[in-house]
């Protein structure tokens, strides 16, 4: 069926935005338009995105490094620009609203299809590290989170974890800093994590570092987010990545560090 295509654009400074800033913008637009079957939403993440990798010669649009391209013949095409002030078609999800999260989960399964190679890595890690265990998910956002929200001390996470850790077989830790992984492993003896090499060693997030593997930065973020969504409980801060995990699994209970 021919459709009208809404193409999202990354705004004036896409190199300052993490991957899940784009993902959640995409989901917001899909949420906004989901009742209209004549609308298809896609993303135009051009070369100036921080995730652009010149070694991936077959693709200029970074969005399709990670997500399946759906070839749709359009009736017409309209572009929506994410302004630096507000996304005209944005939507602020209520993560305490179970019905809204259920709709978002349906949208993710319907429109946000990750590449099979990435999905295989998620399933492999889950099978070898999660299966048969009760897993506590923890997302500790550091680096430049202070631009948006107050940076939370690691001790606050410890306090929340210590209240419930006896009920869990393992902690799946997701963070953007190597030092956080190192400190968690000193305190707890059952910490598992996916990404490490791509994590930051300072206050700058990896996607803003020219020395990091740009594709791996994005791939690791996606894998972390989906693995968090498969945990039995999530301790998180207000971050696009772990907020996505709450949408990907509408039944996932959570505690937000505030």
KOLVORO-398711 format. One record per atom (N, C-alpha, C): atom name; z, y, x; residue number from 1. Coordinates in Angstrom, 1 decimal, m for minus. Atoms other than C-alpha are relative to their C-alpha. Layout:
BEGIN
atom;c3;c2;c1;seq
CA;Z;Y;X;NUM
...
//
This chain:
BEGIN
atom;c3;c2;c1;seq
N;0.0;m1.2;0.8;1
CA;0.0;0.0;0.0;1
C;0.0;1.2;0.9;1
N;0.0;m1.2;m0.7;2
CA;m0.9;3.4;1.3;2
C;1.2;0.9;m0.3;2
N;m1.2;m0.7;0.2;3
CA;2.0;5.7;1.8;3
C;m0.1;1.4;0.7;3
N;m0.1;m1.3;m0.7;4
CA;2.9;9.3;2.7;4
C;1.0;m0.3;1.2;4
N;m0.9;0.2;m1.1;5
CA;4.5;9.3;6.2;5
C;0.7;1.3;0.4;5
N;m0.9;m1.1;m0.5;6
CA;7.4;11.5;7.2;6
C;0.3;m0.3;1.4;6
N;m0.3;0.2;m1.5;7
CA;7.5;11.8;11.0;7
C;1.0;1.0;0.5;7
N;m1.0;m0.8;m0.5;8
CA;10.7;13.0;12.4;8
C;m0.3;0.4;1.5;8
N;0.1;m0.5;m1.4;9
CA;10.7;15.1;15.6;9
C;1.3;0.2;0.6;9
N;m1.2;0.0;m0.7;10
CA;13.3;15.3;18.2;10
C;0.7;1.3;0.2;10
N;m0.6;m1.3;m0.2;11
CA;14.0;19.0;18.3;11
C;m0.4;0.6;1.3;11
N;0.4;m0.7;m1.2;12
CA;13.9;21.5;21.1;12
C;0.6;m0.5;1.3;12
N;m0.6;0.5;m1.2;13
CA;16.2;19.7;23.5;13
C;0.4;m1.5;m0.1;13
N;m0.2;1.5;0.2;14
CA;15.8;15.9;23.0;14
C;0.7;m0.6;1.2;14
N;m0.6;0.6;m1.2;15
CA;16.9;15.3;26.6;15
C;1.6;0.2;0.0;15
N;m1.5;m0.2;0.0;16
CA;20.5;16.4;25.6;16
C;0.6;m0.9;m1.1;16
N;m0.5;0.8;1.1;17
CA;20.8;13.8;22.8;17
C;m0.1;m1.5;0.4;17
N;m0.1;1.4;m0.2;18
CA;21.9;10.2;23.0;18
C;m0.9;m0.8;m1.0;18
N;0.9;0.8;0.9;19
CA;19.8;7.4;21.4;19
C;0.5;0.0;m1.4;19
N;m0.4;0.2;1.4;20
CA;22.0;7.0;18.4;20
C;0.1;1.3;m0.8;20
N;0.2;m1.3;0.7;21
CA;21.8;10.7;17.6;21
C;m1.4;m0.1;m0.7;21
N;1.3;0.2;0.6;22
CA;18.1;9.9;16.9;22
C;0.1;m1.1;m1.1;22
N;m0.1;1.1;0.9;23
CA;18.9;6.6;15.2;23
C;0.6;0.4;m1.3;23
N;m0.7;m0.5;1.2;24
CA;21.3;8.2;12.8;24
C;m0.7;1.0;m0.8;24
N;0.9;m1.0;0.6;25
CA;18.9;11.0;12.1;25
C;m1.0;m0.8;m0.8;25
N;1.0;0.8;0.7;26
CA;16.3;8.4;11.2;26
C;0.6;m0.7;m1.3;26
N;m0.7;0.7;1.1;27
CA;18.8;6.5;8.9;27
C;0.3;1.1;m1.1;27
N;m0.2;m1.0;1.0;28
CA;19.7;9.8;7.2;28
C;m1.2;0.4;m0.8;28
N;1.2;m0.3;0.7;29
CA;16.1;10.6;6.4;29
C;m0.4;m1.2;m0.9;29
N;0.3;1.2;0.9;30
CA;15.6;7.0;5.1;30
C;0.9;0.0;m1.2;30
N;m1.0;m0.1;1.1;31
CA;18.7;7.4;3.0;31
C;m0.4;1.0;m1.0;31
N;0.4;m1.1;0.9;32
CA;17.4;10.6;1.6;32
C;m1.3;m0.4;m0.8;32
N;1.3;0.3;0.7;33
CA;13.9;9.2;0.7;33
C;m0.1;m1.4;m0.5;33
N;0.1;1.4;0.3;34
CA;14.8;5.6;m0.1;34
C;m0.4;m0.3;m1.4;34
N;0.4;0.2;1.4;35
CA;14.2;6.0;m3.8;35
C;m1.5;0.1;m0.2;35
N;1.5;m0.3;0.2;36
CA;10.6;7.0;m3.2;36
C;m0.8;m1.1;0.8;36
N;0.7;1.1;m0.7;37
CA;8.6;3.9;m2.4;37
C;m1.3;0.5;0.7;37
N;1.2;m0.5;m0.5;38
CA;5.6;6.1;m1.5;38
C;0.2;0.7;1.4;38
N;m0.3;m0.7;m1.3;39
CA;7.4;7.5;1.6;39
C;0.4;m1.0;1.1;39
N;m0.4;0.8;m1.1;40
CA;7.6;5.9;5.0;40
C;0.5;1.0;1.1;40
N;m0.6;m0.9;m1.0;41
CA;9.8;7.5;7.7;41
C;m0.2;m0.7;1.4;41
N;0.1;0.5;m1.4;42
CA;9.0;7.2;11.4;42
C;0.5;1.1;0.9;42
N;m0.5;m1.0;m1.0;43
CA;10.0;9.0;14.6;43
C;m1.0;0.3;1.1;43
N;0.8;m0.4;m1.1;44
CA;8.1;10.9;17.2;44
C;0.8;0.4;1.2;44
N;m0.8;m0.3;m1.2;45
CA;10.1;10.6;20.4;45
C;m0.9;0.1;1.2;45
N;1.0;m0.1;m1.1;46
CA;7.7;12.0;23.0;46
C;0.6;0.0;1.4;46
N;m0.4;0.2;m1.4;47
CA;7.8;12.0;26.8;47
C;1.2;0.8;0.4;47
N;m1.1;m0.8;m0.5;48
CA;10.4;14.7;27.1;48
C;1.4;m0.5;m0.4;48
N;m1.3;0.6;0.3;49
CA;13.1;12.5;25.7;49
C;0.6;m0.6;1.3;49
N;m0.7;0.5;m1.1;50
CA;15.7;11.3;28.2;50
C;m0.3;m1.5;0.2;50
N;0.2;1.4;m0.1;51
CA;14.7;7.7;27.5;51
C;m1.5;m0.3;0.4;51
N;1.4;0.3;m0.4;52
CA;11.0;8.1;28.5;52
C;0.0;m0.6;1.3;52
N;0.1;0.8;m1.3;53
CA;10.1;5.6;31.2;53
C;m1.4;m0.1;0.4;53
N;1.4;0.0;m0.4;54
CA;6.9;6.2;33.0;54
C;m0.6;m1.4;0.4;54
N;0.5;1.4;m0.3;55
CA;6.7;2.5;34.0;55
C;m0.4;m0.7;m1.2;55
N;0.4;0.6;1.2;56
CA;6.2;1.6;30.4;56
C;m1.3;0.7;m0.5;56
N;1.3;m0.7;0.1;57
CA;2.5;2.5;30.5;57
C;m0.7;m0.2;m1.4;57
N;0.7;0.3;1.3;58
CA;1.6;1.1;27.1;58
C;0.5;0.8;m1.2;58
N;m0.6;m0.7;1.2;59
CA;3.7;3.4;25.0;59
C;0.6;1.4;0.4;59
N;m0.6;m1.3;m0.2;60
CA;4.4;7.2;25.0;60
C;1.1;0.3;m0.9;60
N;m1.1;m0.3;1.0;61
CA;6.6;7.2;21.9;61
C;1.2;m0.9;0.3;61
N;m1.2;0.8;m0.4;62
CA;10.1;6.1;23.1;62
C;0.6;m0.8;m1.2;62
N;m0.5;0.7;1.1;63
CA;11.0;5.1;19.6;63
C;m0.4;m1.5;m0.1;63
N;0.5;1.3;0.0;64
CA;8.8;2.1;19.9;64
C;0.2;m0.9;1.2;64
N;m0.5;0.9;m1.0;65
CA;10.3;0.9;23.1;65
C;1.0;m1.0;m0.6;65
N;m1.1;0.8;0.5;66
CA;13.1;m0.4;21.0;66
C;m0.1;m0.5;m1.4;66
N;0.1;0.3;1.4;67
CA;12.0;m0.6;17.4;67
C;m1.5;m0.4;m0.3;67
N;1.3;0.5;0.3;68
CA;9.1;m2.5;15.8;68
C;m0.9;1.0;m0.7;68
N;0.9;m0.9;0.6;69
CA;6.1;m0.5;15.0;69
C;m0.6;m0.6;m1.3;69
N;0.6;0.5;1.2;70
CA;4.9;m0.8;11.4;70
C;m1.3;0.8;m0.3;70
N;1.3;m0.6;0.2;71
CA;1.2;m0.1;11.0;71
C;m0.3;0.3;m1.4;71
N;0.2;m0.4;1.4;72
CA;0.8;1.8;7.8;72
C;m1.1;1.1;m0.1;72
N;1.1;m1.0;0.2;73
CA;m2.3;3.7;6.6;73
C;0.6;1.1;m0.9;73
N;m0.6;m1.1;0.8;74
CA;m1.0;7.1;5.4;74
C;m1.0;0.6;m0.9;74
N;0.8;m0.9;0.9;75
CA;m2.2;9.1;2.5;75
C;0.0;1.4;0.6;75
N;m0.2;m1.3;m0.7;76
CA;m0.9;12.2;4.4;76
C;1.2;m0.1;0.9;76
N;m1.2;0.1;m1.0;77
CA;1.6;13.0;7.1;77
C;0.6;1.4;0.0;77
N;m0.8;m1.2;m0.1;78
CA;4.3;15.6;7.1;78
C;1.1;m0.2;1.1;78
N;m1.0;0.1;m1.0;79
CA;6.5;16.3;10.1;79
C;1.3;0.9;m0.3;79
N;m1.3;m0.7;0.2;80
CA;10.2;17.3;9.9;80
C;0.6;0.3;1.4;80
N;m0.6;m0.3;m1.3;81
CA;11.7;19.1;12.9;81
C;1.5;0.1;m0.1;81
N;m1.4;m0.1;m0.1;82
CA;15.3;18.6;13.8;82
C;0.3;1.3;0.7;82
N;m0.3;m1.3;m0.6;83
CA;16.4;22.2;14.4;83
C;1.3;m0.2;0.8;83
N;m1.2;0.1;m0.8;84
CA;19.2;22.9;16.9;84
C;1.2;0.4;m0.8;84
N;m1.2;m0.4;0.8;85
CA;21.4;24.2;14.0;85
C;0.3;m1.1;m1.0;85
N;m0.2;1.0;1.1;86
CA;20.9;21.6;11.2;86
C;m1.3;m0.7;m0.3;86
N;1.2;0.8;0.5;87
CA;18.5;18.8;10.2;87
C;m0.1;0.2;m1.5;87
N;0.3;m0.3;1.4;88
CA;17.0;19.9;6.9;88
C;0.2;m1.2;m0.9;88
N;m0.2;1.2;0.8;89
CA;17.0;16.3;5.7;89
C;1.1;m0.9;0.5;89
N;m1.1;0.7;m0.5;90
CA;20.2;15.2;7.4;90
C;0.9;m0.5;m1.1;90
N;m0.9;0.5;0.9;91
CA;22.9;13.3;5.7;91
C;1.3;m0.4;0.7;91
N;m1.3;0.3;m0.6;92
CA;26.6;13.0;6.6;92
C;0.6;m1.2;m0.7;92
N;m0.6;1.2;0.7;93
CA;27.7;9.4;5.8;93
C;1.5;0.1;m0.1;93
N;m1.4;0.1;0.2;94
CA;31.1;8.8;4.4;94
C;0.4;m1.4;0.4;94
N;m0.3;1.3;m0.5;95
CA;32.4;5.9;6.4;95
C;1.1;m0.7;m0.7;95
N;m1.1;0.6;0.8;96
CA;35.3;5.3;4.1;96
C;m0.5;m0.4;m1.4;96
N;0.6;0.3;1.3;97
CA;32.9;4.9;1.1;97
C;m0.8;m1.4;0.2;97
N;0.6;1.4;m0.1;98
CA;32.1;1.1;0.9;98
C;m1.4;m0.1;m0.6;98
N;1.3;0.0;0.7;99
CA;29.2;1.6;m1.6;99
C;m1.1;0.7;0.8;99
N;1.0;m0.8;m0.8;100
CA;27.5;4.2;0.6;100
C;m0.3;m0.8;1.3;100
N;0.2;0.8;m1.2;101
CA;27.9;1.9;3.7;101
C;m0.9;m1.2;m0.4;101
N;0.9;1.2;0.4;102
CA;26.3;m1.0;1.7;102
C;m1.4;0.4;m0.1;102
N;1.4;m0.6;0.1;103
CA;23.3;1.2;0.9;103
C;m0.6;0.2;1.4;103
N;0.5;m0.3;m1.4;104
CA;23.0;2.2;4.6;104
C;m0.3;m1.3;0.7;104
N;0.3;1.3;m0.6;105
CA;23.2;m1.5;5.7;105
C;m1.3;m0.5;m0.5;105
N;1.3;0.4;0.5;106
CA;20.3;m2.3;3.4;106
C;m1.1;0.7;0.6;106
N;1.1;m0.9;m0.6;107
CA;18.3;0.6;4.8;107
C;m0.2;m0.5;1.5;107
N;0.2;0.4;m1.4;108
CA;19.0;m0.6;8.4;108
C;m0.8;m1.3;0.0;108
N;0.7;1.3;0.0;109
CA;17.9;m4.2;7.6;109
C;m1.5;0.2;m0.5;109
N;1.4;m0.2;0.6;110
CA;14.8;m2.8;5.7;110
C;m0.9;0.7;1.0;110
N;0.8;m0.9;m0.7;111
CA;13.6;m0.1;8.0;111
C;0.2;0.1;1.6;111
N;m0.3;m0.1;m1.5;112
CA;15.2;m0.3;11.5;112
C;0.0;m1.4;0.6;112
N;0.1;1.3;m0.6;113
CA;13.9;m3.5;13.0;113
C;m0.1;0.1;1.5;113
N;0.1;0.0;m1.5;114
CA;14.7;m3.9;16.7;114
C;m1.0;m1.0;0.5;114
N;1.0;1.0;m0.7;115
CA;12.3;m5.6;19.1;115
C;0.6;m1.4;0.1;115
N;m0.6;1.4;m0.1;116
CA;12.7;m9.4;19.1;116
C;0.6;m0.3;1.3;116
N;m0.6;0.2;m1.4;117
CA;13.4;m9.3;22.9;117
C;1.4;0.5;0.0;117
N;m1.4;m0.6;0.1;118
CA;16.5;m7.1;22.2;118
C;0.8;m0.8;m0.9;118
N;m0.8;0.8;1.0;119
CA;17.6;m9.1;19.2;119
C;0.4;m1.4;0.7;119
N;m0.4;1.3;m0.7;120
CA;17.5;m12.3;21.4;120
C;1.2;0.2;0.9;120
N;m1.1;m0.3;m0.9;121
CA;19.8;m10.7;23.9;121
C;1.3;0.2;m0.8;121
N;m1.2;m0.2;0.9;122
CA;22.3;m9.7;21.1;122
C;0.5;m1.4;m0.4;122
N;m0.3;1.4;0.5;123
CA;22.2;m13.3;19.7;123
C;0.6;m0.9;1.1;123
N;m0.4;0.8;m1.1;124
CA;22.6;m14.9;23.1;124
C;1.4;0.4;0.4;124
N;m1.3;m0.4;m0.4;125
CA;25.6;m12.8;24.0;125
C;1.0;m0.3;m1.1;125
N;m0.9;0.3;1.1;126
CA;27.2;m13.3;20.6;126
C;0.3;m1.5;0.0;126
N;m0.2;1.5;0.0;127
CA;26.8;m17.1;20.8;127
C;0.9;m0.4;1.2;127
N;m0.7;0.4;m1.2;128
CA;28.3;m17.2;24.3;128
C;1.4;0.7;0.1;128
N;m1.3;m0.8;m0.1;129
CA;31.2;m14.7;23.8;129
C;0.7;0.3;m1.2;129
N;m0.7;m0.3;1.2;130
CA;32.0;m14.2;20.2;130
C;0.2;m1.2;m0.9;130
N;0.0;1.1;1.0;131
CA;31.3;m17.4;18.3;131
C;1.3;m0.8;0.1;131
N;m1.3;0.8;0.0;132
CA;34.5;m19.2;17.3;132
C;1.2;0.8;0.3;132
N;m1.1;m0.9;m0.4;133
CA;36.6;m16.2;18.3;133
C;0.2;1.1;m1.0;133
N;m0.3;m1.2;0.8;134
CA;38.4;m13.4;16.4;134
C;0.0;1.1;1.0;134
N;0.3;m1.0;m1.0;135
CA;37.1;m10.4;18.3;135
C;0.4;1.4;m0.5;135
N;m0.3;m1.4;0.3;136
CA;38.6;m6.9;18.3;136
C;m1.0;0.9;0.8;136
N;1.0;m1.0;m0.6;137
CA;35.9;m4.2;18.9;137
C;0.7;1.3;0.3;137
N;m0.6;m1.3;m0.4;138
CA;36.9;m1.1;20.8;138
C;m1.2;0.9;0.6;138
N;1.0;m0.9;m0.5;139
CA;34.6;1.9;21.4;139
C;0.7;1.2;0.6;139
N;m0.7;m1.1;m0.6;140
CA;36.0;4.4;23.9;140
C;m1.1;0.9;0.6;140
N;1.1;m1.0;m0.4;141
CA;33.6;7.4;24.2;141
C;0.6;1.0;1.0;141
N;m0.5;m1.0;m1.0;142
CA;34.1;9.6;27.3;142
C;m1.1;1.0;0.4;142
N;1.0;m1.0;m0.6;143
CA;31.8;11.7;29.5;143
C;0.0;1.3;m0.7;143
N;0.1;m1.4;0.6;144
CA;30.6;14.7;27.5;144
C;0.4;0.1;m1.5;144
N;m0.4;0.0;1.4;145
CA;32.1;13.8;24.1;145
C;0.8;1.3;m0.4;145
N;m0.7;m1.3;0.2;146
CA;34.2;17.0;24.5;146
C;m0.8;1.1;m0.5;146
N;0.9;m1.0;0.6;147
CA;31.1;19.0;23.6;147
C;0.2;0.1;m1.5;147
N;0.0;0.2;1.5;148
CA;31.5;17.7;20.0;148
C;1.4;m0.1;m0.5;148
N;m1.4;0.3;0.5;149
CA;35.1;16.4;19.6;149
C;0.9;0.0;1.2;149
N;m1.0;0.1;m1.0;150
CA;38.3;16.4;21.5;150
C;0.0;m1.4;0.7;150
N;0.0;1.3;m0.8;151
CA;38.3;13.7;24.3;151
C;1.3;m0.6;m0.2;151
N;m1.2;0.7;0.2;152
CA;40.9;11.1;23.6;152
C;0.5;m0.8;1.2;152
N;m0.5;0.7;m1.2;153
CA;43.2;9.8;26.3;153
C;0.0;m1.5;m0.2;153
N;0.1;1.4;0.1;154
CA;42.9;6.1;27.0;154
C;1.3;m0.6;m0.5;154
N;m1.3;0.5;0.4;155
CA;46.7;5.6;26.3;155
C;0.0;m0.1;m1.6;155
N;0.0;0.0;1.4;156
CA;46.0;6.4;22.6;156
C;m0.7;m1.3;m0.5;156
N;0.7;1.3;0.3;157
CA;43.6;3.4;22.5;157
C;1.0;m1.2;0.2;157
N;m0.9;1.1;m0.3;158
CA;46.2;1.2;24.2;158
C;1.1;m0.1;m1.1;158
N;m1.0;0.1;1.1;159
CA;48.8;2.1;21.5;159
C;m0.5;m0.7;m1.2;159
N;0.6;0.6;1.2;160
CA;46.5;1.1;18.7;160
C;m0.3;m1.5;0.2;160
N;0.4;1.4;m0.3;161
CA;45.3;m2.1;20.4;161
C;1.3;m0.8;0.1;161
N;m1.3;0.8;m0.2;162
CA;48.9;m3.2;21.3;162
C;0.6;m0.4;m1.3;162
N;m0.5;0.3;1.3;163
CA;49.8;m3.1;17.6;163
C;m0.5;m1.3;m0.6;163
N;0.7;1.1;0.7;164
CA;47.3;m5.8;16.7;164
C;m0.6;m1.0;0.9;164
N;0.7;0.9;m1.0;165
CA;46.1;m7.5;19.9;165
C;0.4;m1.5;m0.2;165
N;m0.4;1.4;0.1;166
CA;48.2;m10.6;19.2;166
C;m0.8;m0.8;m1.1;166
N;0.8;0.7;1.1;167
CA;45.9;m11.4;16.2;167
C;m1.4;m0.3;0.5;167
N;1.3;0.1;m0.4;168
CA;42.8;m11.5;18.3;168
C;m0.2;m0.9;1.3;168
N;0.3;0.9;m1.2;169
CA;41.2;m13.9;20.9;169
C;m0.6;0.8;1.1;169
N;0.7;m0.8;m1.1;170
CA;39.3;m11.2;22.8;170
C;m0.2;1.4;m0.5;170
N;0.4;m1.4;0.2;171
CA;38.5;m7.5;23.1;171
C;m1.4;0.2;0.4;171
N;1.3;m0.4;m0.5;172
CA;34.9;m6.5;23.1;172
C;0.0;1.5;0.2;172
N;m0.1;m1.4;m0.4;173
CA;34.8;m3.1;24.9;173
C;m1.3;0.6;0.1;173
N;1.3;m0.8;m0.1;174
CA;32.0;m0.6;24.5;174
C;0.5;1.4;0.4;174
N;m0.3;m1.3;m0.6;175
CA;32.2;2.6;26.6;175
C;m1.2;0.5;0.7;175
N;1.1;m0.6;m0.7;176
CA;30.0;5.0;28.5;176
C;0.5;0.2;1.5;176
N;m0.5;m0.3;m1.3;177
CA;32.2;5.0;31.7;177
C;0.5;m1.3;0.7;177
N;m0.5;1.2;m0.7;178
CA;32.8;2.2;34.3;178
C;1.5;0.0;0.2;178
N;m1.4;0.0;m0.2;179
CA;36.3;3.4;34.9;179
C;0.8;m0.5;m1.2;179
N;m0.7;0.5;1.2;180
CA;37.3;2.6;31.3;180
C;0.0;m1.5;0.0;180
N;0.1;1.5;m0.1;181
CA;36.1;m1.0;31.8;181
C;1.0;m0.5;1.0;181
N;m0.9;0.4;m1.0;182
CA;38.0;m1.2;35.0;182
C;1.5;0.1;m0.4;182
N;m1.3;m0.2;0.4;183
CA;41.2;0.2;33.5;183
C;0.4;m1.0;m1.1;183
N;m0.3;1.0;1.1;184
CA;41.0;m2.1;30.4;184
C;0.3;m1.4;0.6;184
N;m0.1;1.4;m0.6;185
CA;40.6;m5.2;32.6;185
C;1.3;m0.1;0.7;185
N;m1.3;0.0;m0.7;186
CA;43.8;m4.2;34.5;186
C;1.1;m0.3;m1.0;186
N;m1.1;0.1;1.0;187
CA;45.8;m4.0;31.3;187
C;m0.1;m1.3;m0.9;187
N;0.2;1.1;0.9;188
CA;44.3;m6.8;29.2;188
C;m0.8;m1.1;0.7;188
N;0.6;1.1;m0.7;189
CA;43.3;m10.3;30.3;189
C;m1.2;m0.7;m0.8;189
N;1.0;0.6;0.8;190
CA;40.7;m11.0;27.6;190
C;m1.1;1.0;m0.5;190
N;1.0;m1.0;0.3;191
CA;38.2;m8.1;27.8;191
C;m1.4;m0.5;0.3;191
N;1.4;0.3;m0.2;192
CA;34.5;m8.8;27.4;192
C;m0.8;1.3;m0.3;192
N;0.9;m1.2;0.2;193
CA;31.7;m6.2;27.6;193
C;m1.4;m0.4;0.4;193
N;1.4;0.3;m0.3;194
CA;28.0;m6.2;27.8;194
C;m0.6;0.8;1.1;194
N;0.6;m0.9;m1.1;195
CA;26.8;m3.2;29.8;195
C;1.1;0.4;1.0;195
N;m0.8;m0.5;m1.1;196
CA;28.3;m2.2;33.1;196
C;m0.8;0.8;1.0;196
N;0.9;m0.7;m1.0;197
CA;25.6;m1.3;35.6;197
C;m0.6;1.3;m0.5;197
N;0.6;m1.2;0.5;198
CA;24.2;1.3;33.3;198
C;1.0;1.1;m0.4;198
N;m1.0;m0.9;0.4;199
CA;27.5;3.0;32.7;199
C;0.2;1.2;1.1;199
N;m0.1;m1.1;m0.9;200
CA;28.4;6.4;34.2;200
C;1.2;m0.1;0.9;200
N;m1.2;0.0;m1.0;201
CA;30.7;6.9;37.2;201
C;0.6;1.4;0.0;201
N;m0.6;m1.4;0.1;202
CA;31.4;10.6;36.3;202
C;0.1;0.5;m1.4;202
N;m0.1;m0.5;1.3;203
CA;31.6;12.9;33.4;203
C;m1.4;0.3;m0.7;203
N;1.3;m0.2;0.5;204
CA;27.8;12.9;32.8;204
C;m0.5;m1.3;m0.6;204
N;0.5;1.2;0.6;205
CA;26.4;10.3;30.3;205
C;m1.2;m0.5;0.7;205
N;1.1;0.6;m0.8;206
CA;23.9;7.9;31.8;206
C;m1.3;0.5;m0.4;206
N;1.4;m0.4;0.4;207
CA;21.0;9.1;29.7;207
C;m0.4;1.3;0.6;207
N;0.3;m1.3;m0.6;208
CA;21.3;12.5;31.4;208
C;m0.1;m0.2;1.5;208
N;0.1;0.2;m1.5;209
CA;21.2;10.9;34.9;209
C;m1.4;m0.5;0.4;209
N;1.4;0.4;m0.4;210
CA;17.8;10.7;36.6;210
C;0.0;m1.2;0.8;210
N;m0.1;1.2;m0.9;211
CA;19.0;7.8;38.8;211
C;0.1;m1.3;m0.8;211
N;m0.2;1.2;0.8;212
CA;19.6;5.4;35.9;212
C;m1.3;m0.5;m0.6;212
N;1.1;0.7;0.6;213
CA;17.1;2.9;34.4;213
C;0.0;0.5;m1.5;213
N;0.0;m0.7;1.3;214
CA;16.1;4.9;31.3;214
C;m0.2;m1.0;m1.2;214
N;0.1;1.0;1.0;215
CA;14.9;1.9;29.3;215
C;1.3;m0.8;m0.2;215
N;m1.2;0.8;0.1;216
CA;18.0;m0.1;30.1;216
C;1.1;0.8;m0.7;216
N;m1.0;m0.8;0.7;217
CA;20.2;2.8;29.0;217
C;m0.1;m0.1;m1.5;217
N;0.2;0.1;1.4;218
CA;18.7;2.7;25.6;218
C;0.2;m1.4;m0.5;218
N;m0.2;1.4;0.5;219
CA;18.6;m1.1;25.3;219
C;1.4;m0.4;0.0;219
N;m1.4;0.3;m0.1;220
CA;22.2;m1.4;26.4;220
C;0.8;0.6;m1.2;220
N;m0.7;m0.7;1.1;221
CA;23.3;1.1;23.8;221
C;m0.2;m0.7;m1.3;221
N;0.3;0.8;1.3;222
CA;21.5;m0.8;21.0;222
C;0.8;m1.3;0.0;222
N;m0.7;1.3;0.0;223
CA;23.0;m4.1;22.1;223
C;1.5;0.2;m0.2;223
N;m1.4;m0.3;0.2;224
CA;26.5;m2.6;22.3;224
C;0.3;0.3;m1.4;224
N;m0.2;m0.4;1.3;225
CA;26.2;m1.1;18.9;225
C;m0.1;m1.1;m1.0;225
N;0.2;1.2;0.9;226
CA;25.0;m4.3;17.2;226
C;1.2;m1.0;0.2;226
N;m1.1;0.9;m0.3;227
CA;27.7;m6.3;19.0;227
C;1.3;0.5;m0.6;227
N;m1.2;m0.6;0.7;228
CA;30.4;m3.9;17.8;228
C;0.0;m0.3;m1.5;228
N;0.1;0.2;1.4;229
CA;29.1;m4.4;14.3;229
C;0.4;m1.5;m0.4;229
N;m0.3;1.4;0.2;230
CA;29.8;m8.2;14.7;230
C;1.4;m0.3;0.3;230
N;m1.4;0.3;m0.3;231
CA;33.4;m7.8;15.6;231
C;0.8;m0.1;m1.3;231
N;m0.8;0.2;1.2;232
CA;36.2;m8.6;13.2;232
C;0.8;1.3;m0.4;232
N;m0.6;m1.2;0.3;233
CA;37.8;m5.2;13.4;233
C;m0.4;1.0;1.1;233
N;0.5;m1.0;m1.0;234
CA;36.8;m1.9;15.2;234
C;1.0;1.1;0.1;234
N;m0.7;m1.3;m0.4;235
CA;38.9;0.8;16.9;235
C;m1.0;0.9;0.6;235
N;1.1;m0.9;m0.5;236
CA;36.6;3.8;17.5;236
C;0.4;1.4;m0.1;236
N;m0.1;m1.5;0.2;237
CA;36.3;7.5;17.8;237
C;m1.2;0.5;m0.7;237
N;1.1;m0.5;0.8;238
CA;33.9;9.7;16.0;238
C;m1.2;0.2;1.0;238
N;1.1;0.1;m0.9;239
CA;30.7;8.8;17.9;239
C;m1.2;m0.6;m0.8;239
N;1.2;0.5;0.7;240
CA;27.1;8.2;16.7;240
C;m0.2;m1.5;0.2;240
N;0.3;1.5;m0.3;241
CA;27.0;4.7;18.4;241
C;0.9;m0.8;m0.9;241
N;m0.9;0.9;0.8;242
CA;30.1;3.2;16.8;242
C;0.0;0.3;m1.5;242
N;0.2;m0.4;1.4;243
CA;29.5;5.1;13.5;243
C;m1.2;m0.9;m0.5;243
N;1.1;0.8;0.4;244
CA;26.2;3.2;13.4;244
C;0.4;m1.4;m0.3;244
N;m0.5;1.4;0.2;245
CA;28.1;m0.1;13.8;245
C;0.6;m0.2;m1.4;245
N;m0.6;0.1;1.4;246
CA;30.0;0.7;10.6;246
C;m1.0;0.0;m1.1;246
N;1.1;0.1;1.0;247
CA;26.7;1.2;8.8;247
C;m0.7;m1.3;0.0;247
N;0.7;1.3;m0.1;248
CA;25.2;m2.0;10.2;248
C;0.7;m1.1;m0.6;248
N;m0.8;1.0;0.6;249
CA;28.1;m4.0;8.9;249
C;0.9;0.7;m1.0;249
N;m0.7;m0.8;1.0;250
CA;29.4;m2.4;5.7;250
C;1.4;m0.6;m0.3;250
N;m1.3;0.6;0.3;251
CA;32.3;m4.9;5.5;251
C;1.0;0.1;1.2;251
N;m0.8;m0.1;m1.2;252
CA;33.6;m4.1;9.0;252
C;1.1;1.0;m0.2;252
N;m1.1;m0.9;0.1;253
CA;37.1;m2.6;8.8;253
C;0.3;0.7;1.3;253
N;m0.1;m0.8;m1.2;254
CA;38.0;0.1;11.3;254
C;1.2;0.9;0.0;254
N;m1.0;m1.0;m0.2;255
CA;40.6;2.4;12.7;255
C;m0.6;1.1;0.9;255
N;0.5;m1.0;m0.8;256
CA;39.4;5.8;13.9;256
C;1.1;0.8;0.7;256
N;m0.9;m0.8;m0.8;257
CA;41.2;7.5;16.7;257
C;m0.3;1.5;m0.3;257
N;0.2;m1.4;0.3;258
CA;41.7;11.1;15.6;258
C;1.1;0.9;0.7;258
//
